[in-house]
Amino acid sequence: MAEDDPSRSVSTIIYVDANTGDDITGDGTQAKPYKTLAKAEEAIRALPKNNGDIIVQIGDVFYLLDETLVFDENDSRSESSTVRYVAVPGAELISLIRK
């Protein structure tokens, strides 16, 4: 993992926050996070997977999913890039609940 291996670099951090995010006006930055994990997944699929690790930082809230979030080869890593979904630093609980 990038945080354990100083030789690995992080190319992209995408932020998701169900409380303050917006899938229309958000851009995945900390200042303008996405609202849903599905939007973050869509953004990841458009990124190159050869420039370093991609990290999705998830805000400390409950996420109600309208449909099952399905990962496939488009969400996978390459030899030079991992894709990780993690809680934001200090988060106590993240719950994914299917409606």
C-alpha positions in Angstrom: 0.0 0.0 0.0 1.1 3.5 -0.7 1.1 4.6 2.9 3.3 1.6 3.9 5.6 1.8 0.9 7.3 5.1 0.2 8.2 4.0 -3.3 4.5 4.0 -4.3 2.9 7.2 -5.3 -0.7 8.4 -5.0 -1.9 9.9 -8.3 -5.5 10.7 -7.3 -7.6 11.1 -4.2 -11.3 11.2 -4.7 -13.5 12.4 -1.9 -17.1 11.2 -1.2 -19.4 12.7 1.4 -23.1 11.9 1.5 -23.8 15.0 3.6 -22.0 17.7 1.8 -21.2 16.2 -1.6 -23.0 16.7 -4.9 -22.8 14.4 -7.9 -23.7 17.1 -10.4 -21.5 20.0 -9.2 -18.9 18.1 -7.3 -15.6 17.2 -8.8 -14.3 14.7 -6.2 -12.0 17.1 -4.5 -12.0 17.7 -0.8 -13.7 21.1 -1.3 -16.3 19.7 -3.8 -16.8 16.0 -3.0 -19.1 13.6 -4.7 -22.3 12.6 -2.9 -22.3 8.9 -3.9 -19.9 6.0 -4.2 -21.4 5.3 -7.7 -20.2 8.7 -8.9 -16.7 8.0 -7.5 -16.7 4.6 -9.2 -17.7 6.3 -12.5 -14.8 8.8 -12.1 -12.3 6.1 -11.3 -13.2 4.2 -14.4 -12.3 7.2 -16.5 -8.8 7.6 -14.9 -5.7 6.0 -16.2 -4.5 3.1 -14.0 -0.8 3.6 -14.6 0.2 6.8 -12.8 0.1 5.7 -9.2 -2.5 4.7 -6.6 -6.1 6.0 -6.6 -7.7 6.5 -3.2 -11.3 7.1 -2.5 -11.8 8.8 0.9 -15.3 8.2 2.3 -16.9 10.5 4.8 -18.2 9.3 8.1 -21.9 8.8 7.4 -24.5 6.2 6.4 -24.7 5.6 2.6 -28.1 4.5 1.3 -27.6 2.7 -2.0 -30.4 2.8 -4.6 -28.8 -0.2 -6.3 -26.0 -2.7 -5.6 -22.6 -1.2 -6.2 -20.8 -3.7 -8.5 -17.1 -3.7 -9.2 -15.5 -5.2 -12.2 -12.2 -5.2 -14.1 -12.7 -1.5 -14.9 -12.3 -0.8 -11.1 -9.2 -3.0 -10.8 -5.6 -2.2 -10.2 -2.7 -2.5 -12.5 0.9 -3.3 -11.7 1.6 0.4 -11.0 -1.7 1.5 -9.5 -4.1 0.2 -6.8 -7.6 1.4 -6.2 -8.6 1.7 -2.5 -11.7 2.8 -0.8 -10.9 4.0 2.7 -12.5 6.1 5.5 -11.5 9.7 5.9 -8.9 10.0 8.7 -10.8 10.1 12.0 -13.9 8.5 10.7 -15.6 6.2 13.2 -18.2 4.4 11.1 -19.1 4.0 7.5 -22.2 2.0 6.7 -23.4 1.0 3.3 -27.1 0.1 3.3 -29.1 -1.1 0.3 -32.6 0.5 0.3 
